[in-house]
Amino acid sequence: MRIRILFLILLAASGLTAQNAMTLQQAIAYAQSNNQEIKLANLNVMDADGQILERRAFGIPQLRADIGYTRYLELPVSVLPADFFIDPNTGQPDPNAERAIRFGVKNNLTGTLALNTMIFDPSYFVGLKAVRGYRDYTAQELGSVQRKVKFQVIEAFLPILLVDENLANLDKNIANLQTLRNETKALFDEGFVELLDVDRLDLSIATLQTDRDNIANQRQTILNGLKMVIGYPMTKSLDVTGNLREMLTAPNATDLTGKVDYESWPDYRVALQGKNLAGLNVKLAKYGYLPSLYGFANLQRSFQGDNAKDGIWANASWAGFSLKAPLFDGLLTKGKIQRAEVTEQNTSVQITMLEQQINMSVQNARDQYSSAIEKLQNQEKNLAMAERIYETTRTKYKEGVGSSLEINQSEQALFVAQRQHVQAQYDVVRAIQSLENALGK
């Protein structure tokens, strides 16, 4: 029974560990849901949706109900002019007449139903189109941020794979040296080699172990950087899976030589949408010269009285329209038009600059890939040669025809070739990702 419980605990623990190990694609997917920049970009899209509703409401008839109640604790006094009261006996104003008169009743209750609607306003439709365009703009920005975060994840993920490759080589080299050290120690015990040979191998093993410890410590720091990018809690454990070799997928011929498609870049689509908004802003500014017409209708019912029994109910209704026609605004509209046209021209210049930057990025990425793949091919040859030399030197050493100095030199050359080969793989993978980034993928 205890064995079964222990097995279940170990199984659950291994399941948790597996869940916390991410591939590159899983890390990218996690970042798309948890990265803070993407969350802010999503909020901007939601805000744009609210602006569409807000702008659309201006063109829909507005119906409002108002209720007002007034209780006069003391009725207001009105003072009448002296000649208002005429003495019937003399035909002259009565100086003794009471001139301070109180009009009204103590209770006033009024209910009004007001309808207001836009009849004609040219800026409304342009403004509605503009906020819809802004919504598209924020959506394009969201795509741009998602793409940027994707490559941030790649930039944070690849160094971990580089470290893991180096750690794997170090572990293999330490194991090989440990085996060779044990064999050399046995030869020393039999008097065939010097103690110096054993000491050299011990020093090599200690050096490699120190290197391994340093790299292992760096790995956690790099892993924390990945957590930050993808929005993963720092206090939770995380690991990665994968290797550089499986990511060495050559780009297709179109990526290396084809024509650049600017609109595949989310940033470029953002710029185009910005130019579209700038054009709408020019049109909106020009509509400032046109009049606008609004209509209204009101229905009112009121109650007045000192109490509920002897009060009077009365109805009232009225309707009309309001026409606003700009005549002279001190050249305010002209200034707005001029600034809007400058902004539109500015967006055109920015688009041209962006095209130049994209062209440069693509060309640099293509050159970088060609250089990296050539370097990898050379390092593969160097590694194969270093492995052959090491194996030959080791065989000679075991047969007693080689020296420990020779094997020490060959092993150092092998370690350098291994590191350079792993670095070359890393450079190619980064070049592939940089090319995809430059092409707007």
C-alpha atoms as one frame of an Amber mdcrd trajectory, in Angstrom:
protein
   0.000   0.000   0.000   2.791   2.410   0.909   4.596   1.578  -2.316   1.455
   2.387  -4.313   0.984   5.724  -2.538   4.647   6.585  -3.129   4.244   5.709
  -6.814   1.209   7.999  -7.137   3.065  10.849  -5.447   6.021  10.440  -7.785
   3.684  10.250 -10.771   1.927  13.464  -9.720   5.261  15.177  -9.143   6.504
  14.157 -12.574   3.260  15.443 -14.075   3.778  18.837 -12.451   7.321  18.967
 -13.735   6.161  18.157 -17.253   3.548  20.862 -17.130   6.232  23.420 -16.201
   8.523  22.480 -19.094   7.751  24.526 -22.206   8.754  24.203 -25.812   9.419
  27.393 -27.768   5.938  27.365 -29.292   4.341  26.807 -25.893   6.314  29.719
 -24.467   5.167  31.945 -27.335   1.544  30.865 -26.807   1.814  31.510 -23.067
   3.226  34.982 -23.696   0.360  35.856 -26.044  -2.023  35.451 -23.111   0.090
  36.715 -20.229   2.533  39.328 -21.505   1.711  42.755 -20.048   2.311  44.671
 -23.283  -0.180  42.460 -25.103  -2.711  42.979 -22.316  -2.362  46.765 -22.699
  -2.772  46.491 -26.477  -5.940  44.423 -25.972  -7.294  47.110 -23.642  -6.663
  49.716 -26.352  -8.781  47.662 -28.766 -11.569  47.445 -26.184 -11.336  51.206
 -25.637 -11.652  51.762 -29.400 -14.806  49.607 -29.418 -16.229  51.878 -26.727
 -15.350  54.970 -28.768 -17.305  53.567 -31.717 -20.393  53.159 -29.531 -19.892
  56.635 -28.097 -19.545  58.292 -31.499 -22.452  56.359 -33.004 -24.715  57.579
 -30.204 -24.447  61.187 -31.439 -26.394  60.282 -34.595 -29.156  58.371 -32.806
 -32.180  60.304 -31.437 -31.721  61.008 -27.740 -34.737  60.645 -25.453 -34.468
  62.042 -21.943 -36.906  62.243 -19.037 -36.607  64.995 -16.417 -38.603  65.248
 -13.210 -38.361  68.253 -10.943 -40.129  69.020  -7.670 -40.034  72.302  -5.721
 -41.535  72.923  -2.287 -41.698  76.604  -1.337 -41.242  76.995   2.388 -41.990
  80.679   1.834 -43.312  82.008  -1.443 -41.091  84.591  -3.193 -42.212  88.252
  -3.097 -42.772  90.409  -6.176 -42.835  94.218  -5.810 -45.323  96.018  -8.070
 -44.766  99.582  -9.329 -46.408 102.465  -7.427 -48.807 103.335 -10.235 -50.051
  99.773 -10.560 -52.935 100.382  -8.067 -55.275 103.304  -8.903 -57.490 104.905
  -6.274 -61.048 104.815  -7.812 -61.995 107.981  -5.959 -59.150 110.159  -7.141
 -58.058 108.316 -10.262 -54.476 108.581  -8.994 -52.070 105.845  -7.764 -53.005
 104.706  -4.297 -49.979 105.329  -2.021 -51.433 103.115   0.683 -51.822 100.032
  -1.538 -49.822  96.897  -0.667 -47.085  96.703  -3.282 -45.353  93.482  -2.079
 -47.342  90.593  -3.548 -46.661  86.846  -3.307 -47.444  84.844  -6.449 -47.437
  81.051  -6.789 -48.270  77.969  -4.775 -46.231  75.912  -2.355 -45.872  72.743
  -4.459 -44.543  72.561  -8.032 -44.010  69.214  -9.769 -42.853  69.106 -13.392
 -42.175  66.100 -15.647 -40.601  66.626 -19.068 -39.953  64.167 -21.897 -37.349
  65.649 -24.267 -36.369  64.316 -27.690 -33.253  65.614 -29.462 -31.978  64.357
 -32.787 -29.378  65.174 -35.361 -30.851  66.096 -38.743 -27.720  67.084 -40.625
 -24.116  67.163 -39.428 -21.425  66.333 -42.017 -18.769  65.791 -39.366 -20.757
  62.957 -37.784 -20.247  60.395 -40.530 -16.594  61.286 -41.000 -16.055  61.060
 -37.243 -17.780  57.670 -37.118 -15.595  56.429 -39.948 -12.552  57.783 -38.130
 -13.250  55.942 -34.880 -13.844  52.745 -36.837 -10.523  53.351 -38.546  -8.948
  53.934 -35.149 -10.319  50.606 -34.022  -8.604  48.967 -36.993  -5.479  50.911
 -36.063  -5.475  49.508 -32.519  -6.099  46.012 -33.883  -3.070  46.388 -36.154
  -1.065  47.668 -33.190  -2.124  44.600 -31.223  -0.807  42.391 -34.019   2.432
  44.371 -34.053   2.862  43.972 -30.289   2.068  40.248 -30.489   4.696  39.828
 -33.180   7.254  41.845 -31.210   6.616  39.763 -28.101   6.951  36.567 -30.147
  10.500  37.479 -31.134  11.269  38.688 -27.632  10.354  35.199 -26.430  12.603
  33.660 -29.078  15.465  35.960 -28.059  15.005  34.907 -24.427  14.477  31.207
 -25.208  17.409  30.470 -27.529  20.189  31.322 -25.027  18.785  28.662 -22.705
  19.107  26.062 -25.464  22.655  27.295 -26.071  23.467  26.843 -22.391  21.877
  23.384 -22.366  23.960  22.287 -25.368  27.127  23.472 -23.656  26.136  21.763
 -20.405  25.488  18.508 -22.270  28.929  18.695 -23.896  30.555  19.470 -20.565
  28.818  16.532 -18.893  29.966  14.230 -21.696  33.512  15.559 -21.576  33.697
  15.281 -17.787  32.469  11.678 -17.971  35.016  10.840 -20.693  37.842  12.474
 -18.765  36.796  10.702 -15.585  36.974   7.373 -17.416  40.355   8.272 -18.852
  41.558   9.422 -15.442  40.554   6.120 -13.878  42.378   4.243 -16.612  45.462
   6.440 -16.179  45.359   5.975 -12.416  45.362   2.218 -12.965  48.374   2.550
 -15.269  50.097   4.712 -12.649  49.465   2.116  -9.975  51.176  -0.407 -12.235
  54.089   1.968 -12.834  53.496   2.628 -16.534  52.801   6.400 -16.275  53.810
   9.254 -14.030  51.708  10.897 -11.346  51.894  14.034 -13.470  49.620  12.364
 -16.014  46.972  11.735 -13.352  47.313  15.272 -11.995  46.803  16.784 -15.450
  43.560  14.880 -15.880  42.385  15.857 -12.394  43.077  19.499 -13.241  41.167
  19.191 -16.528  38.190  17.619 -14.766  38.202  20.308 -12.052  38.390  23.047
 -14.706  35.480  21.591 -16.664  33.441  21.178 -13.485  34.031  24.832 -12.586
  32.957  25.862 -16.082  29.864  23.720 -15.751  28.920  25.253 -12.398  29.313
  28.783 -13.775  27.186  28.053 -16.825  24.539  26.309 -14.701  24.292  29.409
 -12.507  23.927  31.626 -15.581  21.111  29.399 -16.830  18.792  30.379 -13.984
  19.399  34.071 -14.662  18.572  33.584 -18.345  15.513  31.533 -17.389  14.273
  34.386 -15.184  14.530  36.667 -18.211  12.281  34.286 -20.141   9.770  34.297
 -17.273   9.683  38.078 -17.405   9.005  38.166 -21.136   6.218  35.590 -21.140
   4.594  36.918 -17.954   5.329  33.806 -15.896   5.414  34.060 -12.073   8.977
  34.378 -10.820   8.218  32.226  -7.780   7.063  29.236  -9.849   9.449  26.718
 -11.354   9.881  26.679 -15.123  12.036  24.720 -17.533  12.347  24.475 -21.302
  12.604  21.605 -23.760  14.040  21.444 -27.240  17.423  21.780 -28.880  19.133
  23.912 -31.484  19.475  21.128 -34.048  15.738  20.698 -34.512  15.435  24.426
 -35.250  17.985  24.375 -38.080  15.334  24.537 -40.784  16.608  26.280 -43.895
  14.477  29.200 -45.178  12.835  28.760 -48.553  14.253  30.337 -51.682  11.656
  33.125 -51.699  12.737  34.257 -48.249  16.347  34.461 -49.381  15.921  36.094
 -52.780  12.269  37.079 -53.272  10.709  40.536 -53.351   9.916  42.106 -50.005
   6.220  42.234 -49.100   5.858  45.337 -46.958   2.271  44.646 -45.954   3.280
  41.413 -44.255   4.712  43.672 -41.555   2.130  44.589 -38.898   4.071  47.818
 -38.310   3.633  48.725 -41.969  -0.097  48.055 -41.822  -0.245  50.247 -38.722
   1.463  53.029 -40.685  -1.000  52.650 -43.587  -3.923  52.830 -41.193  -2.364
  55.915 -39.630  -2.255  57.568 -43.049  -5.908  56.673 -43.584  -6.808  58.298
 -40.252  -4.804  61.383 -41.177  -6.813  61.680 -44.420 -10.066  61.429 -42.494
  -8.816  64.133 -40.148  -8.282  66.448 -43.127 -11.823  65.804 -44.332 -13.200
  66.354 -40.837 -11.401  69.691 -40.580 -12.805  70.836 -43.942 -16.338  69.991
 -42.826 -15.923  72.687 -40.196 -17.154  75.170 -42.849 -20.515  73.390 -43.254
 -23.639  74.053 -41.180 -25.315  71.555 -38.867 -29.010  71.101 -38.140 -30.541
  69.529 -35.020 -34.188  69.010 -34.061 -35.914  68.790 -30.700 -39.359  68.031
 -29.247 -40.551  68.295 -25.643 -43.655  67.108 -23.818 -44.278  68.457 -20.333
 -46.860  67.858 -17.619 -46.823  69.912 -14.420 -48.692  70.162 -11.151 -49.052
  73.329  -9.054 -50.926  73.690  -5.815 -50.739  74.247  -2.087 -51.860  70.673
  -1.542 -52.782  67.598  -3.552 -56.554  68.233  -3.425 -56.817  71.696  -4.910
 -53.791  71.609  -7.252 -53.890  72.080 -11.011 -52.416  69.753 -13.640 -51.295
  71.364 -16.886 -49.763  70.064 -20.129 -47.327  71.779 -22.488 -45.470  70.700
 -25.617 -43.152  72.338 -28.117 -40.849  71.387 -30.978 -38.331  73.085 -33.179
 -34.878  72.921 -34.713 -31.501  74.517 -34.267 -29.317  75.548 -37.201 -25.658
  76.382 -36.609 -23.830  77.926 -39.566 -20.207  79.090 -39.171 -19.702  82.534
 -40.667 -16.265  83.610 -39.488 -14.131  81.807 -36.930 -10.986  83.893 -37.087
  -9.349  81.406 -39.537  -9.534  78.661 -36.896 -10.840  76.080 -39.386  -8.201
  77.038 -41.942  -5.496  76.429 -39.347  -6.966  73.046 -38.473  -7.030  72.053
 -42.143  -3.430  73.115 -42.628  -2.210  71.138 -39.621  -4.226  68.063 -40.669
  -2.712  68.170 -44.169   0.798  68.436 -42.699   0.085  65.392 -40.515  -1.080
  63.455 -43.573   2.113  64.354 -45.441   4.098  63.347 -42.370   2.573  59.865
 -42.414   3.540  59.466 -46.080   7.155  60.313 -45.264   7.105  57.866 -42.341
   5.828  55.100 -44.614   8.666  55.736 -47.083  11.196  55.651 -44.246   9.702
  52.410 -42.956  10.012  50.818 -46.400  13.697  51.751 -46.472  14.216  50.300
 -42.992  12.478  47.067 -43.986  14.634  46.745 -47.108  17.783  47.232 -45.043
  16.628  44.757 -42.368  15.828  42.089 -44.950  19.143  42.482 -46.755  21.111
  42.423 -43.501  19.211  39.343 -42.311  19.866  37.522 -45.588  23.575  38.341
 -45.425  23.683  37.296 -41.776  22.092  33.942 -42.590  24.506  33.254 -45.452
  27.475  34.059 -43.229  26.135  31.987 -40.324  25.404  28.895 -42.441  28.890
  29.053 -43.975  30.425  29.340 -40.513  28.401  26.338 -39.303  29.590  24.204
 -42.212  33.197  25.067 -41.385  32.690  24.356 -37.681  31.145  20.969 -38.468
  34.309  20.072 -40.377  36.495  21.359 -37.555  34.536  19.400 -34.958  34.789
  16.179 -36.950  38.528  16.710 -37.330  38.981  17.488 -33.607  37.061  14.334
 -32.666  39.230  12.194 -34.960  42.415  13.696 -33.533  41.234  13.164 -29.967
  40.222   9.552 -30.575  43.523   8.828 -32.315  45.507  10.490 -29.538  43.569
   8.616 -26.873  44.113   5.297 -28.634  47.844   5.980 -28.887  47.929   6.923
 -25.211  46.226   3.687 -24.188  48.703   1.722 -26.304  51.593   3.497 -24.620
  52.878   5.282 -27.733  51.384   8.689 -26.903  52.018  11.205 -24.159  49.640
  12.791 -21.694  50.612  16.191 -23.079  49.378  15.194 -26.520  46.057  13.994
 -25.176  45.715  17.151 -23.083  46.260  19.303 -26.161  43.831  17.283 -28.263
  41.147  17.390 -25.606  41.482  21.167 -25.305  41.172  21.481 -29.083  38.081
  19.250 -28.977  36.455  21.340 -26.234  37.048  24.529 -28.228  35.631  22.915
 -31.388  32.551  21.756 -29.483  31.861  25.228 -28.101  32.406  26.843 -31.480
  30.133  24.310 -33.157  27.327  24.911 -30.651  27.807  28.671 -31.025  27.634
  28.311 -34.819  24.358  26.389 -34.518  23.015  29.098 -32.240  24.066  31.809
 -34.698  22.289  30.049 -37.569  19.079  29.620 -35.578  19.185  33.290 -34.600
  19.836  34.240 -38.226  16.793  32.220 -39.308  14.629  33.953 -36.698  16.048
  37.364 -37.637  15.210  36.711 -41.278  11.632  35.758 -40.381  11.412  38.893
 -38.281  12.753  41.067 -41.117  10.231  39.543 -43.531   7.361  40.363 -41.169
   6.455  36.773 -40.345
